[in-house]
């Protein structure tokens, strides 16, 4: 998840006639400015008192409206917040912080175009405000305009090298672009600035896992869980790293914790279901995958995993239905074609199996299991020469893979 740029509080309001050496702030002025940990409802109420007093004009009036907008945003009422920022900007069209605050509220509402326009205005009036570039970068990032997002994250960090949220978000974006080393460097900086950032430990762990450095990834997930023992994502990701290290029991324990802590997480159910399936606990696996699919019915992987569980149960009809759905959701899902080919083979549907094995080989041309399976199907169809050619190729692609070697010996062919 992107770190939304923090809403900046405006300066505390002053009566229009007040001088720099004027009297201290009143109680309502302090509350309206959000000082002393004022709750949002009390902040809004005090701003309303100030507005009703009629004592504020010009820039100070804009400040009071902006502060009331911040109170509404803190309470989660972003529509009213945006209306207040609009009012503040009508009063003072060059009020940079109101543009930034409005942009941040629009970000939360996922109105990215209007957010970008608001940050553009903030940058026009104050090109040295790092928060404006950070906010605009976040909007571009959410829209998938990664080059523009990267340029703005870079600009924000040039202006404020201590902006931890910019390092965090840029790290997310760099990882999505496959630049794991640069992402890790950004999370290093985020953690230097905030050593208690649980999400930064988690995300650095993910980037390390992408590189196959699972021991270091697990150390980061451990650090996240030491800071927050209820952080479900760290359990989920640590489970994936335990899986990669072939430690199925530890993986399952972590997936159990992830489900307990995040009972609405499709991913937690999906990974626990897959782990249970590998353990041979097919009934519980299917129940978990049912739940994952109910929570995320567009995830082809859950259908593929449930298909495998149904196949292990001997319900090949239901397995085929799940593989069909996986392929409908992701037409280039080579693994689903392979699993469906195996199921058709078990059912004796050799023509259908051949078509699926061929599609798998087309999508993943150098994967030995697909080539070997196609060879076995060719053998069943009586195409011995084609079968031998596929089995030889599979054996050459993966000399340690026993299936094609055994089939070639059965056919009387020495490799």
C-alpha atoms as one frame of an Amber mdcrd trajectory, in Angstrom:
protein
   0.000   0.000   0.000   1.241   3.464  -0.879   1.942   5.853   1.979  -0.431
   8.757   1.431   1.379  12.053   1.970   0.515  13.507   5.362  -2.091  16.282
   5.448  -0.243  19.422   6.518  -1.746  21.616   9.188  -1.990  25.278   8.359
  -0.594  27.906  10.681  -2.779  28.833  13.618  -5.254  31.600  12.790  -4.778
  35.148  14.032  -7.148  38.069  14.038  -6.515  40.180  10.975  -5.280  43.106
  13.046  -2.946  41.062  15.249   0.748  41.894  15.134   3.586  39.400  15.379
   3.918  40.244  19.080   0.187  39.926  19.719  -1.548  38.044  22.529  -1.215
  34.261  22.892  -3.586  32.021  21.000  -7.045  31.542  22.451  -8.294  28.070
  23.366 -10.395  27.874  20.202  -7.476  29.038  18.048  -5.270  26.319  19.515
  -7.929  23.671  19.002  -8.699  24.841  15.480  -4.998  24.533  14.648  -5.053
  20.958  15.950  -2.550  21.687  18.712  -2.263  19.593  21.873  -3.628  16.447
  20.222  -7.076  17.961  19.751  -9.623  15.332  18.600 -11.045  16.013  15.107
 -14.583  16.787  16.308 -13.273  19.320  18.827 -10.989  20.812  16.188 -13.884
  21.268  13.764 -16.101  22.732  16.484 -13.490  25.307  17.472 -12.929  26.288
  13.836 -16.679  26.775  13.502 -16.685  29.038  16.582 -13.928  31.141  15.014
 -15.742  31.355  11.674 -18.995  32.362  13.366 -17.183  35.125  15.249 -16.749
  37.119  12.034 -13.313  38.279  13.221 -11.310  36.570  10.457 -10.767  37.899
   6.942  -8.308  37.348   4.104  -5.488  34.898   4.685  -6.583  34.187   8.253
 -10.073  33.287   7.094  -8.545  30.884   4.583  -6.460  29.308   7.349  -9.524
  28.681   9.526 -11.423  27.036   6.655  -8.393  24.905   5.791  -7.999  23.816
   9.415 -11.664  22.844   9.567 -11.097  20.871   6.376  -8.195  19.075   8.064
 -10.472  18.239  11.013 -13.061  16.764   8.647 -10.355  14.772   6.859  -9.065
  13.419  10.176 -12.625  12.245  10.895 -12.820  10.536   7.498 -15.329  12.982
   5.993 -13.336  13.781   2.863 -16.162  15.390   0.892 -16.674  18.058   3.560
 -12.902  18.420   3.883 -12.521  19.092   0.162 -15.356  21.645   0.286 -13.500
  23.492   3.075 -10.220  23.475   1.143 -12.098  24.804  -1.905 -13.458  27.642
   0.239 -10.014  28.405   1.643  -8.625  28.607  -1.899 -11.385  30.932  -3.074
 -10.392  33.258  -0.237  -6.647  32.846  -0.866  -5.910  31.384  -4.323  -2.165
  31.164  -3.556  -2.503  29.155  -0.319  -0.070  26.298  -1.007  -0.885  24.205
   2.026  -4.582  24.178   1.166  -3.745  22.853  -2.311  -1.608  20.131  -0.709
  -4.294  19.229   1.835  -6.966  19.120  -0.873  -4.712  16.960  -3.040  -4.216
  14.521  -0.185  -7.959  14.286   0.468  -8.557  13.636  -3.234  -5.872  10.938
  -3.132  -7.759   9.117  -0.405 -10.904   9.301  -2.550  -8.869   7.935  -5.489
  -9.724  10.985  -7.571  -6.237  11.028  -9.016  -6.732  13.527 -11.835  -8.085
  16.215  -9.519  -5.414  15.390  -6.953  -2.697  15.910  -9.558  -4.254  19.219
 -10.585  -4.250  20.376  -6.948  -0.605  19.374  -6.453   0.264  21.124  -9.747
  -1.116  24.326  -8.301   0.802  23.839  -5.055   4.022  23.366  -7.001   3.309
  26.448  -9.103   3.001  28.616  -5.994   5.812  26.945  -4.038   8.214  24.759
  -6.064  10.247  24.072  -2.901   7.478  22.202  -1.053   8.534  18.546  -1.006
   5.064  17.438   0.125   3.571  18.632  -3.188   5.923  16.440  -5.221   5.347
  13.537  -2.842   1.572  13.830  -3.200   1.713  14.116  -6.981   4.121  11.179
  -7.174   1.658   9.080  -5.168  -1.152   9.966  -7.581   0.939   9.190 -10.671
   2.051   5.934  -9.050  -1.546   4.882  -8.360  -2.410   5.650 -12.007   0.464
   3.504 -13.255   2.391   6.466 -14.702   5.596   5.187 -13.166   8.134   7.363
 -14.973   6.362  10.527 -13.857   5.951   9.113 -10.355   9.654   8.305 -10.136
  10.597  11.817 -11.238   8.385  13.311  -8.526   9.631  10.972  -5.787  13.165
  11.949  -6.780  12.236  15.639  -6.628  10.611  15.241  -3.208  13.739  13.570
  -1.831  16.033  16.209  -3.302  13.991  18.830  -1.458  13.679  16.783   1.725
  16.187  13.906   2.035  14.550  12.893   5.320  11.076  12.182   3.908  10.675
   8.541   4.928   7.321   8.130   3.136   8.936   9.054  -0.203  11.618   6.391
   0.253   8.903   3.893   1.187   6.701   4.634  -1.831   9.607   4.806  -4.251
  10.761   1.436  -2.931   7.334  -0.030  -3.681   7.427   1.327  -7.203  10.997
   0.210  -7.899  10.180  -3.324  -6.775   7.175  -3.434  -9.126   9.587  -2.528
 -11.930  11.837  -5.437 -10.982  14.551  -3.193  -9.491  14.860  -5.083  -6.216
  18.300  -3.792  -5.252  17.224  -0.163  -5.590  14.005  -0.915  -3.717  15.986
  -2.467  -0.857  18.220   0.629  -0.730  15.119   2.812  -0.378  13.722   0.676
   2.433  17.127   0.895   4.122  16.751   4.676   4.084  13.144   4.536   5.288
  14.241   2.369   8.220  17.202   4.621   8.968  14.735   7.471   9.372  12.134
   5.391  11.200  13.534   2.177  12.713  10.060   1.222  13.943   8.424   1.215
  10.512   6.832  -2.239  10.480   5.672  -1.968   6.847   9.174  -1.034   5.681
  10.616  -4.192   7.282   7.868  -6.243   5.648   8.383  -4.710   2.215  12.157
  -4.967   2.374  11.625  -8.622   3.201   9.508  -9.028   0.061  12.207  -7.408
  -2.096  14.848  -9.698  -0.566  12.616 -12.714  -1.194  12.290 -11.631  -4.840
  16.072 -12.061  -5.042  15.935 -15.482  -3.383  17.514 -14.161  -0.174  14.987
 -15.856   2.075  17.089 -15.935   5.233  17.469 -12.153   5.139  13.787 -11.814
   4.229  12.780 -13.926   7.237  14.976 -11.749   9.470  13.037  -8.691   8.273
   9.671 -10.360   8.845  10.889 -11.334  12.326  11.796  -7.684  12.979   8.349
  -6.552  11.823   6.640  -9.075  14.094   8.802  -8.120  17.047   7.513  -4.566
  16.641   3.928  -5.640  15.946   3.062  -9.270  16.817  -0.348  -8.808  15.165
   0.964  -7.782  11.743  -0.670 -10.423   9.561   1.164  -9.552   6.345   4.523
 -10.423   7.909   3.223 -13.862   8.893   1.895 -14.400   5.368   5.143 -13.342
   3.700   7.317 -15.232   6.155   5.242 -18.310   5.379   6.037 -17.875   1.695
   9.744 -17.699   2.485   9.502 -20.825   4.660   7.794 -22.487   1.680  10.682
 -21.477  -0.562  13.060 -23.024   1.981  10.991 -26.273   1.881   9.975 -25.907
   5.520   6.311 -26.815   5.098   5.483 -26.996   8.800   6.763 -23.515   9.610
   5.052 -22.180   6.499   1.720 -23.666   7.549   2.106 -22.271  11.087   2.627
 -18.790   9.663  -0.318 -19.106   7.274  -2.477 -20.178  10.246  -1.448 -16.981
  12.052  -2.151 -14.885   8.949  -5.676 -16.285   8.683  -6.299 -15.700  12.387
  -5.126 -12.087  12.211  -6.623 -11.246   8.809  -9.823 -13.314   8.470 -10.871
 -11.334   5.384  -7.599 -11.914   3.512  -8.090 -14.037   0.410  -4.330 -14.438
   0.135  -4.052 -15.888   3.652  -6.729 -18.491   2.930  -5.301 -19.209  -0.518
  -1.780 -19.871   0.725  -2.971 -21.898   3.708  -5.166 -23.926   1.371  -2.237
 -24.654  -0.920  -0.067 -25.627   2.074  -2.775 -27.958   3.390  -3.131 -29.523
  -0.039   0.599 -30.263  -0.196   0.326 -31.803   3.273  -2.453 -34.089   2.039
  -5.226 -32.444   4.084  -7.450 -32.137   1.035 -10.766 -31.393   2.721  -9.408
 -28.436   4.696  -7.507 -27.281   1.618 -10.693 -27.157  -0.437 -12.525 -25.309
   2.359  -9.772 -22.679   2.497  -9.682 -22.290  -1.278 -13.470 -21.957  -1.349
 -13.098 -19.069   1.090 -10.274 -17.489  -0.925 -12.359 -17.650  -4.108 -15.381
 -16.144  -2.344 -13.190 -13.237  -1.214 -11.360 -12.830  -4.536 -13.256 -14.513
  -7.397 -10.941 -13.015 -10.055  -7.808 -14.783  -8.820  -6.998 -17.582 -11.254
  -4.398 -19.075  -8.930  -7.022 -20.041  -6.353  -9.034 -21.908  -8.988  -5.888
 -23.711 -10.141  -4.990 -24.742  -6.587  -8.535 -25.919  -5.866  -8.494 -27.855
  -9.137  -5.384 -29.661  -7.939  -7.084 -30.453  -4.635 -10.155 -31.833  -6.414
  -7.869 -33.924  -8.640  -6.174 -35.338  -5.535  -9.627 -36.235  -4.228 -10.379
 -38.057  -7.470 -13.038 -35.534  -8.501 -11.635 -34.973 -11.963 -14.839 -33.351
 -13.226 -14.620 -30.621 -10.602 -10.891 -30.270 -11.224 -11.561 -29.637 -14.931
 -14.185 -27.019 -14.080 -11.707 -25.144 -11.914  -8.955 -25.287 -14.536 -11.457
 -24.014 -17.115 -12.215 -21.050 -14.858  -8.525 -20.352 -14.249  -7.901 -20.268
 -17.999 -10.955 -18.078 -18.618  -9.571 -15.559 -16.125  -5.975 -15.697 -17.463
  -5.883 -17.087 -21.024  -2.071 -17.348 -20.997  -1.983 -19.336 -17.760   0.398
 -22.087 -18.889   0.272 -23.902 -15.542  -3.523 -24.220 -15.710  -3.233 -25.661
 -19.239  -0.665 -28.148 -17.956  -2.845 -29.188 -14.999  -5.860 -29.561 -17.285
  -3.781 -31.607 -19.727  -2.798 -33.978 -16.904  -6.435 -34.333 -15.875  -7.595
 -35.050 -19.425  -4.787 -37.624 -19.651  -6.057 -39.356 -16.493  -9.571 -39.380
 -17.972  -8.308 -40.845 -21.259  -9.237 -37.677 -23.167  -5.983 -37.799 -25.120
  -6.936 -35.355 -27.905  -7.945 -32.718 -25.360  -4.846 -33.505 -23.321  -2.637
 -33.083 -26.390  -4.133 -29.677 -27.181  -3.546 -28.457 -23.625  -0.024 -29.862
 -23.423   0.746 -28.211 -26.754  -0.588 -24.886 -25.458   1.567 -25.245 -22.343
   4.646 -25.869 -24.485   3.763 -22.881 -26.657   3.519 -20.588 -23.625   6.529
 -22.068 -21.780   8.662 -23.521 -24.533  11.565 -24.839 -22.461   9.684 -26.409
 -19.559  10.565 -30.096 -19.539   7.405 -31.409 -17.776   5.148 -29.978 -20.508
   7.269 -31.443 -23.320   7.458 -34.793 -21.529   3.689 -34.894 -20.966   3.096
 -34.137 -24.620   5.396 -37.034 -25.473   3.426 -39.417 -23.227   0.181 -38.298
 -24.862   1.653 -38.798 -28.347   2.579 -42.313 -27.282  -1.027 -42.998 -26.230
  -2.230 -41.709 -29.597   0.161 -44.015 -31.440   2.433 -41.242 -32.740   5.631
 -42.974 -31.644   8.102 -40.817 -33.577   6.567 -37.591 -32.242   6.526 -39.097
 -28.759  10.218 -40.017 -28.907  11.143 -36.564 -30.210   9.309 -34.854 -27.319
  10.691 -37.223 -24.699  14.254 -36.757 -25.964  13.841 -32.997 -25.888  12.422
 -33.074 -22.368  15.312 -35.263 -21.185  17.799 -32.845 -22.735  16.106 -29.834
 -21.134  16.213 -31.396 -17.659  18.581 -34.396 -17.368  17.518 -34.913 -13.736
  13.830 -35.285 -14.685  13.125 -39.024 -14.526   9.808 -39.227 -16.390  11.084
 -38.824 -19.976  14.106 -41.061 -19.328  11.849 -43.855 -18.033   9.489 -43.460
 -21.004  12.340 -43.628 -23.487  13.633 -46.838 -21.895  10.130 -48.301 -22.036
  10.044 -47.473 -25.749  13.393 -49.188 -26.212  15.268 -45.961 -26.881  18.656
 -45.424 -25.262  19.480 -41.768 -24.630
